[in-house]
């Protein structure tokens, strides 16, 4: 089994979302000691934004790309190869201004590629990253679960499902900036609500 952990916080190791993601990974590894883990910290190695130059490189046939374009596409190819090889994906996602961090958006823009991780058919789009399980570690300063202010969960459900990843579990650590007691409860809650009904293969 291959586990891919994506840490999306700008705070690196000190991030609350990384703390929760690490706990999920530890549980996965405990269930399968032979699992291989790949960790990509988007604060340590930020991925470039999808800009005009990147689009130009992606829409240029491979044999016609110059060296700079080839290098830019290769950065995206590396992320795609990681997620294609993964059986379980763990995303550490803090809430920034009611949305996902730009670091995570850049990663999503990199791995979502027509003809590679999804394709359009006569019946509509088809996700090609199927058969994977995703665990999303959500860390929030306030409490937003189940409210209209939570734009993260609908967005991530949509984009991950679009890519073929429909088995997605959301693990919440909330109220982390609402005082010491609230933070303690916030970190305790994931241990009580994590979906520990793992597939037997894990």
SETIGU-798154 format. One record per atom (N, C-alpha, C, CB): x, y, z. Coordinates in steps of 0.001 Angstrom, whole numbers, plus 500000, padded with zeros to 6 digits. Glycine has a CB too. Example, Ala and Ser with C-alpha at 12.3 -4.5 7.8 and 13.67 -1.06 7.14 Angstrom:
! residues 2
513190494310507800;512300495500507800;513200496700507800;511308495527509046;512850497750507080;513670498940507140;512900500030507870;514084499402505725;
! end
This chain:
! residues 202
500834498803500000;500000500000500000;500864501239500000;499059500010501205;500491502212499210;501187503497499148;500308504583499760;501561503857497683;500888505320500696;500202506446501332;500843507732500852;500258506344502886;500036508669500421;500517509994500032;499953511015501003;500114510338498564;500830511712501708;500403512765502639;500743514118502040;501077512597504037;499737514971501933;499912516324501414;499637517294502546;498975516600500190;500653518029502972;500497519053504001;500356520405503304;501710519051505001;499203521049503505;498895522256502740;499030523546503536;497513522161502203;499385523455504801;499481524663505612;500752525444505304;499435524309507091;500686526756505462;501871527600505322;502777527507506543;501462529047505091;502313526836507595;503048526805508861;503973525603509002;502081526815510001;504052524783508018;504929523620508044;504592522706509220;506393524058508120;505626522248509960;505420521239510997;504550521729512149;506747520787511534;504474523030512361;503716523567513488;502220523629513210;504223524944513836;501789523243512039;500390523401511646;499488522410512364;500244523235510145;498325522897512792;497339522015513405;496839520966512420;496168522827513939;496658521362511162;496180520403510159;497206519305509925;495865521116508836;498492519658509975;499542518653509824;499535517697511008;500920519324509686;499275518232512189;499194517387513388;498101516330513230;498923518249514643;496942516742512760;495851515789512569;496185514809511435;494529516535512266;496756515328510344;497129514458509223;498158513425509659;497681515289508053;499118513841510478;500128512900510972;499487511772511769;501159513630511837;498459512102512541;497783511087513341;497049510081512451;496800511747514316;496452510581511391;495770509683510455;496772508750509798;495005510486509384;497890509308509365;498921508492508732;499459507452509707;500064509375508215;499657507843510951;500151506898511956;499189505727512123;500358507606513301;497886506027512090;496897504959512217;496942504039511000;495487505548512389;497083504606509828;497199503798508612;498440502912508659;497244504701507371;499558503481509097;500791502709509167;500709501622510227;501968503622509451;500009501919511313;499840500909512354;499058499715511831;499135501506513571;498066499992510983;497257498920510412;498003498170509323;495963499478509858;498974498818508717;499750498186507650;501196498639507746;499163498524506254;502013497963508571;503403498382508788;504257498391507519;504044497478509799;503843497655506511;504628497596505281;504286498720504309;504419496265504606;503342499570504684;502931500654503782;504089501600503517;501741501429504370;504138502104502307;505147503090501922;504526504483501973;505715502788500500;505243505410502577;504727506766502789;505521507778501977;504772507136504282;504795508626501256;505377509783500580;504752511025501191;505145509730499023;505577511942501660;505091513187502256;505498514349501372;505639513374503697;504526515153500975;504828516380500221;504299517554501037;504186516354498767;505208518358501516;504858519544502295;504889520742501355;505836519749503510;503733521299501081;503628522378500102;504137523713500629;502199522528499664;504464523774501940;505116524970502470;506627524865502276;504772525164503969;507153523669502423;508586523443502227;508944523519500753;509004522082502801;508092522905499920;508309522917498470;507050523433497795;508682521495497936;506862524755497745;505643525311497137;505578524980495645;505585526843497343;504384524686495180;504212524426493758;503835525730493066;503133523330493512;504383525980491880;504080527239491196;502620527346490787;504956527386489977;502158528574490710;500774528843490352;500546528524488877;500411530311490653;499310528210488552;498937527969487159;498739529323486481;497636527088487057;499767529797485797;499710531104485147;499737530934483626;500886531999485615;499871532047482912;499818531992481449;500948531153480876;499875533395480866;502147531278481459;503283530504480968;503054529008481170;504571530940481673;502493528644482326;502230527227482591;501180526682481629;501770527025484046;500119527454481404;499099527018480456;499684526851479057;497942528016480426;500543527797478675;501184527692477370;502004526423477251;502063528897477116;502711526071478306;503515524851478289;502640523611478195;504391524776479532;501546523592478959;500673522427478978;499967522216477640;499648522569480085;499644523304476947;498942523185475681;499874523109474470;498011524341475522;501168523083474731;502144522880473667;502476521397473573;503428523719473917;502398520780472401;502745519359472286;504137519096472865;502687518905470808;504289517954473512;505528517647474231;506761517800473347;505470516234474786;506661517363472103;507826517408471222;508183518822470779;507580516553470012;507283519776471009;507530521153470594;507841522091471757;506341521671469846;507843521580472985;508129522427474144;509603522789474191;507716521726475444;509864524037474594;511255524401474831;511670523886476206;511458525942474728;512922524116476559;513435523557477819;512684524092479027;514921523862477966;512356525382478996;511635525973480125;510232525387480247;511556527496479972;509552525208479120;508214524636479143;508243523186479616;507577524726477758;509215522429479141;509332521026479547;509569520909481044;510465520338478783;510397521808481574;510683521780483010;509439522112483823;511809522761483351;508638523052483329;507418523436484048;506411522288484060;506785524688483407;506218521633482929;505283520515482875;505783519355483732;505076520057481424;507088519180483804;507656518091484607;507318518253486085;509176518032484426;507194519490486551;506812519716487945;505418519155488223;506856521219488278;504494519407487302;503140518862487442;503147517343487292;502197519491486401;503951516844486350;504014515402486127;504422514664487394;504989515082485000;505333515255488167;505799514605489396;504671514458490401;506948515396490019;503823515493490519;502696515425491446;501657514414490970;502052516806491608;501439514379489669;500483513425489112;500949511998489348;500282513674487614;502238511750489154;502771510402489370;502588509970490824;504260510345488984;502759510905491763;502588510574493175;501158510160493486;502984511756494043;500200510916492983;498809510597493313;498329509363492555;497900511790492999;498843509136491352;498480507926490625;498967506680491360;499056507963489207;500124506773491991;500708505623492682;500094505383494052;502194505812492827;499363506356494577;498854506270495953;497580505435496033;498588507668496507;497485504660497105;496247503958497423;495410504764498412;496549502565497992;496087505454499324;495428506311500313;496071507681500267;495518505703501747;495259508721500258;495748510104500242;495259510792501500;495270510872498962;496177511413502223;495843512155503433;496162513622503186;496623511606504677;495144514463503252;495312515893503009;495199516652504325;494264516407501993;496229517409504679;496171518288505838;495734519667505390;497536518352506563;494520520083505781;493918521286505201;493468522257506292;492727520909504306;494184523356506474;493682524408507360;492647525251506629;494840525297507871;491889526035507384;490946526960506773;491550528354506767;489590526951507521;491717528914505586;492204530283505442;491092531128504827;493501530336504566;490565532056505587;489534532962505072;488388532197504405;490151533946504076;487943531131505070;486804530314504671;487066529444503446;485633531194504404;488296529372502990;488611528536501840;489824527675502091;488833529386500618;490263526971501041;491471526159501146;492685527045500885;491433524961500148;493841526681501409;495047527488501174;495429527510499699;496216526951502003;496071528568499292;496530528656497911;497494527531497589;497193530004497651;498249527074498588;499181525968498360;498435524729497878;499966525648499646;497288524452498487;496514523287498073;495866523512496715;495446522959499115;495392524725496472;494784525018495164;495800524835494046;494219526454495135;497038525253494259;498071525055493249;498307523570492993;499374525730493680;498276522767494068;498463521317493915;497299520720493120;498579520625495308;496078521137493438;494915520634492704;495005521006491234;493614521182493308;495379522245490953;495511522683489562;496571521865488827;495863524176489503;497571521396489556;498637520616488928;498200519190488620;499860520592489822;497429518578489526;497084517163489329;495822516975488493;496904516484490672;495053518019488290;493847517914487465;494222518188486011;492739518908487951;494402517131485240;494815517300483844;493934516452482930;496306516918483663;493333517116481978;492456516447481021;493227515363480263;491850517470480031;492640514183480199;493257513077479486;494207512261480336;493981513591478302;494492512740481552;495435512038482425;494762511636483742;496669512923482706;494193512601484445;493514512290485706;491988512430485584;494033513207486820;491536512956484472;490110512941484131;490006513068482621;489318514099484859;488839512769482107;488617512931480667;487153513243480424;489043511657479884;486894513869479295;485530514160478891;485061513084477906;485430515578478259;483856512595478146;483276511586477281;481920512073476786;483143510235478019;481293511281475931;479969511646475428;478946511715476556;479511510645474368;479230511009477648;478319511004478787;478717512007479859;478257509626479386;479768512777479600;480229513758480569;481619513426481085;479257513850481724;482110514169482054;483458513939482557;483572512629483329;483883515089483439;484753512017483257;485035510769483964;486352510923484713;485091509557482976;486330510707486016;487550510756486803;488375509502486605;487227510943488271;489671509654486486;490559508530486217;491369508107487431;491486508876485096;491233508819488546;491952508453489773;491002507665490673;492502509728490515;490640506495490227;489643505702490929;490300504676491851;488728505001489929;489501504127492776;489995503085493660;490889503573494778;490721502090492875;490818504851495086;491643505428496138;490763505898497293;492487506596495589;491357505941498490;490655506456499661;491333507735500109;490629505410500811;490540508756500348;491079510055500739;490610510395502151;490647511158499737;491542510858502968;491241511328504318;491642512803504388;491995510470505415;490694513667504678;490944515108504725;490961515563506178;489869515893503913;492121515997506645;492274516489508017;492019517987508010;493699516162508593;490876518395508545;490476519800508543;490746520418509912;488981519946508166;491495521520509928;491775522243511176;491239523654511040;493307522258511502;490384524040511985;489744525360511928;489847526054513274;488266525235511505;490047527362513233;490076528146514464;488713528262515105;490620529518514193;487659528299514279;486284528349514767;485574527041514503;485524529498514118;484250527059514627;483440525863514398;482531526108513197;482601525497515667;482786525397512117;482073525648510864;481423524412510265;483009526233509867;481646523269510874;481127522023510311;479611522094510166;481523520824511191;479123521781508974;477692521738508721;477027523087508571;477036521012509801;477832524157508470;477255525487508318;477498526007506908;477842526457509359;476799527076506548;476991527670505233;478374528277505082;475940528723504979;479060528541506184;480396529129506121;481460528119505724;480752529740507450;481101526850505717;482075525813505364;482056525584503861;481777524490506119;482899526297503151;483002526114501703;484019525045501342;483373527426501031;484843524635502297;485910523685502000;485369522314501623;486837523558503187;484456521790502453;483981520428502237;483260520282500893;483052520014503372;482314521158500539;481675521013499227;482676521112498073;480598522072499057;483622522042498195;484607522198497121;485454520936496971;485512523413497394;485988520432498088;486867519272498009;486107518030497564;487534519022499354;484868517862498019;484056516739497542;483902516804496028;482669516742498221;483634518015495527;483411518182494092;484666517892493288;482926519588493794;485782518516493658;486981518381492842;487584516988492961;488009519428493240;487574516407494158;488107515053494301;487219514046493570;488229514675495791;485898514222493678;484989513345492958;485137513480491454;483568513633493359;485378514689490991;485585514932489558;486777514129489049;485801516438489287;487785513972489907;488985513221489519;488839511722489754;490188513737490285;487674511297490238;487419509875490417;487554509378491834;488324509113489567;487892510264492768;488079509860494160;486803510160494933;489302510588494801;485972509160495049;484650509343495658;484577508838497091;483607508643494832;485566508077497533;485599507630498921;486438508625499716;486176506175499042;485781509638500230;486465510739500916;485916510857502326;486293512082500143;486804510841503315;486431510987504722;486970512319505241;486974509796505576;486107513088505883;486512514368506450;486639514224507960;485499515488506085;487798514619508474;488097514522509897;488291515941510411;489368513629510170;487501516348511418;487425517737511843;488119517962513183;485978518174511932;488971518990513219;489485519528514481;489109521005514472;491069519309514643;488122521393515276;487573522750515211;487628523441516570;486131522714514703;487420524756516526;487436525561517740;488825525730518330;486538524948518761;489838525621517493;491209525608517988;491706526978518438;492118525076516927;491019528037518036;491398529385518466;490371529985519425;491566530295517254;489582529142520043;488499529617520906;488805529369522389;487184528932520522;490077529356522719;490477529130524103;491078527751524300;489292529308525024;491815527595525409;492549526353525651;491618525146525760;493378526477526921;490501525302526475;489590524175526646;488953523773525321;488507524519527664;488566524781524533;487962524494523231;488969523805522314;487443525790522575;490229524255522371;491257523632521548;491483522179521943;492559524410521654;491481521935523258;491656520558523728;490521519667523235;491730520518525263;489302520192523308;488159519427522786;488267519249521277;486832520126523140;488760520291520612;488882520225519160;489822519128518711;489354521544518620;490932518970519435;491875517918519068;491398516541519528;493246518216519660;490572516508520568;490049515226521040;488961514705520117;489507515361522462;488210515616519528;487065515217518711;487449514305517546;486369516443518179;488543514580516807;488876513667515707;489086512238516174;490116514146514996;489682512048517343;489911510692517834;488595509971518098;490755510724519105;487543510754518358;486238510158518639;485417509943517374;485467511032519605;485743510687516318;484885510664515130;485595510181513878;484332512030514882;486895509901513959;487577509417512764;486883508169512241;489062509127513059;486844507992510922;486179506809510335;487100505601510419;485774507072508852;487196505008511598;488139503903511741;487569502585511222;488540503751513194;486624502677510300;486151501480509613;487005501296508359;484620501586509254;488307501106508559;489234501022507429;488915499796506573;490697500965507927;489149499903505275;489079498693504448;490094497666504966;489351499028502940;489779496399504804;490659495359505329;492054495456504723;490067493979505059;492150495956503479;493451496036502812;494373497037503492;493271496415501349;493822497953504277;494651498919504957;495202498335506252;493864500191505234;
! end
